[in-house]
């Protein structure tokens, strides 16, 4: 005696089990793509803020010394300018935090060539928490160039 329906029932059961096993993996993969995409988007935002703050700080030269000697000497308030323009260009959201904002002047304050701005932030993950990853750290860098003023 042949049971025609028993093989098809086993196949349907196999498909149901495979779907039940693979669906959570597929959802986790989609969630990882979303969290990593958010990290890349936020990195672009931090990079833009670093570049803008470095360029604006590069404009903070002591104009009296520049007119007399032709040398670009940074004014004392360039650090405030970096902080101001960096935080003006970062969106304020609850799912990230700025961990560090650092800057340095290439060469010296009296004869600067570049101002480098470095930033690091932590982004809270939504879907990667299921795999044990709570936060993603994002680093970025921007630089502004100071040119010598010729008479």
C-alpha angles and dihedrals in degrees: 000000000000123000105207097181100051096076093048091050090053090050092050089050091050091051091049092050093047091049091049090051098043100042095072090047091051091049091049090050091052090048092051090052090052094049094045090047090053089051092053092047091050091047088057089051092050091047091052091049091049093051094047093048092047092050092047091048089051087061091059097093127144099255096195093059091041092055094047102043106013091239122130107229118178118241118234096253099063091106091057089050091053092052094044098051094039094056092041089060098046118087113233108236134153098233099071141041132202107237101183142003114189135167139185137187118232111228107356143317091256095051106020123177104177139009112212121199120196125190135180127191138177120223120203112232125223105189101021089065086080089064093045098261107127100173141014118217116219124193128191141174137201133179136199124201125221117207127205113255111232122208 
